[in-house]
């Protein structure tokens, strides 16, 4: 069992290499072991590309270890797929290579898989073990599991507040609250989520770009709440460097059904919601239908409070910086379970989970 944990931990480590590149697919790693030694390993690298099992088998074959596969065990962080998607079923690959055993971290909740991959391997005479480091696997793929089980994107609320509890002055305009390292961290986080969201007032008064500048990685899709389509088109949000979705009451336009179809040529798209108490829920449902699996909410106060009041959030990442301004826009009240805190230069970051 200790060896199983060791190899699964390596598979989870490999899976994490796909962060920010594979959504809406889950991050998956695979390690193939023969008599206590790794003979091949890989991870899912890019949405639409080969899965982790394919890379691991290829790695074993390139190293001259193909003849060892029938006597080997594969450690896979998620149940191998059993359906034809953008790539062939990985369960069939494992069967064709006649692996002896497969150890799995988590079952795949996708209805297209959901136990079928396991059943197919068992029927082929392959020994299957499930649940090794299951909690770690769930944490790694929390976005994927949330989208499958709760039918909405994973939602992260982030804000920076002054030492005396304000997001900024009432008159608006950017206020530098956090330090350089915190700013770099926020840009890193942006690369890890499918979309980044702000409200009308933040868009108008702060004119943010909502792209990635202080880290290497992809720009998220921008989402802005502009219920009556009043924001001026000269704002940075409407530049063509990355797609922007405008959530509103008035207009709907055709949105891509997969992230690979989002591009700068898409320009601006419109997502219509109906006025009412469930606007946030409507928006999340529609965004998930467009394969947006996670959203990084950066403000302002009214938008963050709307998510909090609706209970449609998963994490809070709260930064308390050293400035004191005496008066301004009151910060939201962090709720949920405090999971950790840390100092980054002069900033205090606290992290909360809804459950």
KARALIN-V783337 format. One line per field, one symbol per residue. ss: DSSP state (H for helix, E for strand, C for the rest). phi: phi as a letter, one per 40 degrees, with the letter a starting at -180 (. if undefined). psi: psi as a letter, one per 40 degrees, with the letter a starting at -180 (. if undefined). A space follows every 10 residues. Layout:
ss->???
phi->???
psi->???
//
This chain:
ss->CHHHHHHHHH HHHHHHHHCC CCCCCCCCEE EEEECCEEEE EEECCCCCCC CHHHHHHHHH HHCCCHHHHH HCEEEEEECC CCCCCCCCCH HHHHHHCCCC EEEEEECCCC CCCCCHHHHH HHHCCCEEEE CCCHHHHHHH CHHHHHHHHH CCCEEEEEEE ECCCCEEECC CCCCCCCCCH HHHHHHHHHH HHCCEEEECH HHHHHHCCCC CCCCCCCCCC EEEEECCCCC CCCCCHHHCC CCCEEEEECC CCCCCCCCHH HCCHHHCEEE EECCCCCCHH HHHHHHHHHC CCCEEEECCC HHHHHHHHHH CCCCEEEEEE CCCCCCCCEE CCCCCCEEEE EEEECCEEEE EEECC
phi->.ccdcdcccc ccccdcccdg bbdccccbba bbbbfgbcba aaaccadgcd cdcccccccc cccgbdccdc bbbbbbcadd cbbcbcbccc dccccccfcc abbbcbcccd dcbfgccccc ccccgccbbb hcfccccccc bccccccccb faccbbcbab bccbgbcicc cggcbcbccc cccccccccd ccbcabbbcd ccccccfccf bbbbaciccc ccbbcbdbfb cccccddccc cacbbbcacb abbcbdcacc ccacccgbbb bcbcdicbdc cdcccccccc gccabbcbhc cccccccccc gbabbbbbbb cccbbgaicc ccccbgbcca aacbfccbbb bbbcb
psi->dddddddddd dddddeeehe eeieiihhih hhhhfeihei iiihdhheii iddddddddd ddefedeede eihhhheihh ieihbeiihd ddddddefid ihhhdiiheh decfeddddd dddeehhhhi ehfddddddd fdddddddde fiihhhhhih iidefidiid eaiihhdiad dddddddddd eeidihhiid ddddddfidf ahdfihiihi hhhhhgdefe hieeiddeie eiihhhhied iiihiieide ehidedbhih hhihiaefdd ddddddddde fheihhheia ddddddddde fgidihhhhh ieihediahi iihhaahhdi iihhbeihhi hiid.
//
